[in-house]
Amino acid sequence: MTHIIQTLREWFRSSIKLRVLSIIGVVVSLLMIIISIGILHQWRALIIEQETDNTKSIATAFSIPVIEAMIHADQEQGSRDDLLISHVQNFRDNVEGIVYISIQDINHRIIAHSELSRYGRQLDDPQILSVSQTREVLTSISEHPEHGWMLEILQPLQIGDKRWGTVLMGFDASNIREKVRSAFFQLLGLTVIAMFVTIGLLYYFIGRVLTSLKDLVREIDKFDLDSGDASALPARSDEIGFLIDHFEMMKKRLTQSKVALEKAQNQIFQAEKLASIGRLASGVAHEVNNPLNGMRFCVFGIKKDLDDRQQTVEYLNMIDDGLTQIESVVTKLLGYARQRPKEPQAVDLIKQLTTVRDLLEYRLNEKRVRLNIHADAGLPPIKADPNLMQEILMNLLLNSLDAVDEEGEITVGMQATGVNMIIRVRDNGTGIPEEELKVIFEPFFSTKETGKGTGLGLSVTLGIVESHSGTITVTSKKGEYTEFTVTLPLETENESINH
């Protein structure tokens, strides 16, 4: 039972329509019941009043000849009882609805009755005795032990100060009860119909409102900042229209905010990228200076002996090789530094890792750090921005390079699991204290010395990963290792890339 009550309670709470219908339905029902009870009482009172007026008229019509008979008997000193009994019997037989008629003298003794066996009895009803001395006509409805529900009329027999007694007439009240019962059922039927009509109209109009709200919810669910499609909801001038108008305003604000956010993100990404290039500057300078020095030596040799054609050709070839090497370094730097494209594409992560490794080659060799790459065969591509994938790998490898000592070790692992690509970058460096693991992705947080980092690398990396619907986590043990794990969704419809 408790489970059923709990289920009904949860169902009631889960539906606005049900709550509104229940509350309004109960309120309307109570109002209709109260109004119906009031109308029924008024109707009942009118029916009783109408029947009472009719019986009073009949009692008055009956009392007139009775008084005449009383006056005649007083004047002629004749017998009145036989005349009264005959009048009672005739009146009862000719008037429908009369159950009994009783005439009492001023001493409350029955001098005529429709039932002859009651002749001569003394009345002992305290209610009749209490009002028998007044001029008022008493009416009452009660259940008689012999005749059932009766409407009784007590009519005084008097003219001026002269009183001869009272007339007590009993009328069958079953017709009154039938009229009241009929009125009750008619009113009950009208009340039920009115309630159902009211609840039906409420159900219809609440359904219309909720349908409009559901349409608005569907539009909200379909809303895509990238598509910018216009809403298909019709214009309205009511409260729902007010919500729709504000939804459209919110869409415009969100679109504007997205544009501003993308612009700010691009600026931050580019700033961090340029900062990364600055950290690579010494290696780049070395890779450029070496061929430049060789080319300068070749030019010196050519100038020294301009007539030695064979030597000149040999030196020119060496200069060409040096220029090619410098061009390669500059091309890599330009490729890494340029702004990212607008549309994602199928990206070979191994290729991006190779490019980043080439850019870091001087720093790796300078610290004699061993870079291990473990990748599953036939890794599929992912749908992403290639430059941003380079930036993820560059930021993680630069962090590892800063963390490891000379002759340290960095391991990059890549594997496809179901619909995701897993990238792990692990180093055997200094590790990260446990209390700092919660804040390393916050902007401008850095454990490096001043001037050796912007504090944006991991924050930018987190933003790039989340913009590609991915996740990044970190585990570390102080003095032993640090491992970053990046999970990115695969572009499964593309063919695998073989290496």
Protein Blocks (a to p, Z undefined) as FASTA:
>chain_A
ZZmmmmmmmmmmmpmklmmmmmmmmmmmmmmmmmmmmmmmmmmmmmmmmmmmmmmmmmmm
mmmmmmmmmmmmmmnopafklmmmmmmmmmmmmpghiabdcdddfkopafbdfblklgoi
acfbfklmmmmmpmbdcddddddfklopaddddddddehjbcfbdcdddddfklmmmmmm
mmmmmmmmmmmmmmmmmmmmmmmmmmmmmmmmmmmmmmmmmpcfklopacfbdcdfbfkl
mmmmmmmmmmmmmmmmmmmmmmmmmmmmmmmmmmmmmmmmmmmmmmmmmmmmmmmmmmmm
mmmmmmlmmlmmmmmmmmmmmmmmmmmmmmmmmmmmpccdfbdcdddfklmmmmmmmmmm
mmmmmnopacdddddehiacddddfklmmmmmmmmmmmmmmmpcehiacddddddehjac
cdddddfbebpafklmmmmmpghiafbdehiaghlmmmmmmmmmmmnopacdddddehia
ccddddddddfkbccddZZ
